[in-house]
Amino acid sequence: VFVPVADPVKILRLRVTNSANRTRKLSAAFFAEWVLGVNREQTAPFIVTEIDSGTGAFFARCAFNDGFGTAVAFSDTNLRPRTFTGNRAEFLGRNRSASQPAAMRRVALSDHVGPGLDSCVALMGRFDVAANGTTDVVFVLGEANDAATAARLAAQYRDPATANAALQEVTAA
């Protein structure tokens, strides 16, 4: 987990190495609760989530917080295909927690976003790790002044090569 030198994003890179002589089929998930203000209880009813039609990035906006303005929070992953939800209750499940979410017992999420949800971002995707190979899974979380910048940053940093280059820059600084 790291933050690039120049951009308002957090990158979570999962590097999976397979020492077996056969391909491994795995899945990974990312979950975060949106606050987009001072506290979640105040802002949660006013957070609207959507999927950017151009990049497939997950966007969240808060109409309640004047300080947030036109800003767009975003998240994305390099896993394609991937499923998602903007509903915290769907991901966690009834009487469950982030340490044991119900979604980890499912094959996919509902792809449901919009207003009026118990807002979160949850992304889930499958990937293969070749025999004696390595695969990088990247999740990005950030905030930008507008949707165009959010889309650009999400697409840029979900790329494993770009994420790895950003990590090298951070560790060299």
Long-range contacts (C-beta under 8 A, 24 or more apart in sequence): 2-166, 2-167, 2-170, 3-170, 4-157, 4-166, 4-169, 4-170, 5-166, 5-169, 5-170, 5-173, 7-142, 7-153, 7-156, 7-157, 8-142, 8-143, 8-144, 8-153, 9-140, 9-141, 9-142, 9-153, 9-157, 10-140, 10-141, 10-142, 11-138, 11-139, 11-140, 11-157, 11-163, 11-166, 11-167, 12-138, 12-139, 12-140, 12-141, 13-136, 13-137, 13-138, 13-160, 13-163, 13-164, 13-167, 14-136, 14-137, 14-138, 14-139, 15-134, 15-135, 15-136, 15-137, 16-127, 16-129, 16-134, 16-135, 16-136, 16-137, 17-129, 17-133, 17-134, 18-129, 18-130, 18-131, 18-132, 18-133, 18-134, 18-135, 19-132, 20-131, 20-132, 21-131, 21-132, 22-131, 23-128, 23-129, 23-130, 23-131, 24-128, 24-129, 25-126, 25-127, 25-128, 26-126, 26-127, 26-128, 26-129, 27-124, 27-125, 27-126, 27-127, 28-77, 28-79, 28-124, 28-125, 28-127, 28-137, 28-139, 29-101, 29-103, 29-104, 29-122, 29-123, 29-124, 30-75, 30-77, 30-121, 30-122, 30-123, 30-124, 30-139, 30-141, 31-91, 31-92, 31-98, 31-101, 31-103, 31-120, 31-121, 31-122, 32-75, 32-120, 32-121, 32-141, 33-88, 33-119, 33-120, 34-60, 34-62, 34-73, 34-119, 34-120, 34-121, 36-60, 36-61, 36-62, 36-65, 36-68, 36-73, 37-62, 37-64, 37-65, 37-67, 37-68, 38-65, 44-118, 44-119, 45-116, 47-117, 47-119, 48-114, 48-115, 49-86, 49-113, 49-114, 49-117, 49-119, 49-121, 50-113, 50-114, 51-84, 51-113, 52-147, 52-150, 52-151, 52-154, 54-151, 55-151, 55-154, 55-155, 56-80, 57-150, 57-151, 57-154, 57-155, 57-158, 58-84, 58-86, 58-113, 58-121, 58-123, 59-147, 59-150, 60-86, 60-119, 60-121, 70-145, 70-146, 71-143, 71-144, 71-145, 71-146, 72-143, 72-144, 72-145, 72-146, 72-147, 72-149, 72-150, 73-141, 73-142, 73-143, 73-150, 74-140, 74-141, 74-142, 74-143, 74-144, 74-150, 74-151, 74-153, 74-154, 75-121, 75-123, 75-139, 75-140, 75-141, 75-142, 75-154, 76-123, 76-139, 76-140, 76-154, 76-155, 76-157, 76-158, 77-123, 77-125, 77-137, 77-138, 77-139, 77-140, 77-158, 78-136, 78-137, 78-138, 78-158, 78-159, 78-160, 79-123, 79-124, 79-125, 79-126, 79-127, 79-137, 80-125, 81-125, 81-126, 82-123, 82-124, 82-125, 83-108, 83-109, 83-110, 83-111, 83-123, 83-124, 83-125, 84-109, 84-111, 84-113, 84-121, 84-122, 84-123, 84-124, 85-109, 85-110, 85-111, 85-112, 85-113, 85-120, 85-122, 86-112, 86-113, 86-114, 86-117, 86-119, 86-120, 86-121, 86-122, 87-112, 87-117, 87-118, 87-119, 87-120, 88-117, 88-118, 88-119, 88-120, 88-122, 89-118, 90-122, 91-120, 91-122, 136-160, 136-163, 136-164, 138-163
